[in-house]
Amino acid sequence: MGRANSGLPQAGGFPTVLFEKRDGVAWVTLNRPRQLNAYNMAMRDDLFQVLEAVRDDPEVRAMVLAGAGTAFSTGGDLAEFGSAPSPIIARWVRFRRDVWGRMKALPVPTVAACHGFTVGGGLEMALLCDVAIAADDTRICLPETGVGMIPGVAGTQTASRRLGLGCALDLCITGRWIDAPEALLVGLVAEVVPAARLDARAHEMARALGRLPRGLAHAIKVAVWEGMDLPLRDGIELERRLAEGHGSVSAQKKEFDTAGKGRRRRNTLASASRRSRGL
């Protein structure tokens, strides 16, 4: 069963990427289900704009990246690769907009909700999110070496950081398939859930991660992500600078409390609206 039957409210957005906000969580859904959400130029442009909206919206506290239909994403659209002079040129054209840098640099926590085929650039998109969870029907691989290429959506870098050297080299070089339980075992995903529960669990996780004020969450993300590229001494210095520059604990508490009151008020209004409709 694909995510089209998941019961989500109607979303807006662009032809290839849907966008909606619920409870302070931005749902960004790759929307080429007939092509198994293969990534093409149109999706590049649409996703770039949607991520820009997520970045600039102060009401968004977390984001879920998902895929419509029966797959999360099968990566680069081979139809476009075939029409380009070479696969390298096809990739270069896609990289003219730094979608992946924008996704990684979002100031809010991000959750990838993987299901079905999560392959190549699709898997690499999931690895650019802060946390990934998987439905029990998820099938994962990095097949780029089979066509004489290396993973090119930061996969060689994000896989090694999340999985460790040996496992990252195994998946990147062999291109072998793994299932959801093995993805959980090697640390690629944080949880495996029944497919019918994937959206609900991703939303729960995003709301939990989104409880912090955006500025505080962003500082933590910078400390963790950027710290991985630094020697321990420099990482600790980065942490100290971020802690000192982020403001007082009392100011953070005030922002946290204000955000909580706003969420409680919105939830109350939503509940009243549902009651008035007899829901």
Residue, then its C-alpha position, 0 to 999 in steps of 0.5 A: m500500500g502506498r502513501a497515497n492511501s495514508g489519510l493525510p489531508q490534501a496538501g499544496g505545493f508544486p507539481t513534483v513536491l507537495f507541502e503542508k504544515r501540521d502542528g508546526v511540522a512541515w510535510v514535504t512529499l516527493n510527488r512523482p509516484r508513477q516514476l517511483n519519485a525519481y529525481n528530475m530537474a523539475m523536482r530539483d527546482d520544486l524541492f529547492q523552493v519548498l526547502e527555502a519556504v521551510r527555512d524561512d517560515p518561523e512557524v515550522r519547528a520540524m520537517v518530515l521528508a516523505g514519498a508519495g505512492t509505493a516508494f520513497s525515491t529511486g534517486g536520479d531519473l534515468a530518462e533524464f540521464g539518457s537524454a544528456p550527453s553523459p551521466i556526469i553532465a546530467r549530474w552537473v546540471r542537477f547540482r547547479r542548485d544546491v538542494w542538498g546543502r540547503m536540506k542539510a543546513l535547515p535550521v529545524p530538525t528533519v525526519a526522513a520517513c522511508h518506505g518501499f524503494t529507497v535507492g541511490g539519491g533517494l537514500e542519500m536524501a534520507l541520509l541528509c536528514d537528521v533522523a530516518i525511520a523506515a516502514d517494514d517494507t523498505r528496500i535500500c541500496l546505493p546502486e551507482t557503481g553498477v553504472g560506473m559512478i559513485p554516489g553523488v548526493a553526499g552519500t559517500q560522506t553521510a553514509s560513513r558518518r552515520l554507519g561507520l567506515g566498513c559498512a559505508l564502504d560495503l554499501c557504496i562499493t557493492g551496491r547490495w540491497i538491504d532491508a529495513p531490519e538490517a538498516l536498523l541494525v547498522g544504524l541507518v534508520a532509528e526505528v522500523v515501524p509497520a507501513a501503516r504506522l509510518d506517517a503517524r510515527a514520523h509526525e510524532m517524532a518530528r513533533a518531539l524534535g520540534r519542541l525546542p525553539r528554532g534558534l536552539a535546535h539550529a545551534i545544536k544541529v550546527a554543533v553536531w553536524e559541523g563538529m563531526d568534521l573537526p578534531l575533538r578540541d575544535g569541536i568543543e570550542l565550537e560548542r562553547r562558542l555556540a553556547e555562549g552566543h545563543g543567549s541566556v537560559s531565561a530567554q530560551k525558556k521564555e521562547f519555549d514557553t511562548a511556543g508551547k502556549g501557541r501550540r496549545r492554543r492552536n490545538t484547542l482551536a483545532s479541537a473546537s473546530r472538529r467538534s463543531r463539524g461533529l468530528 
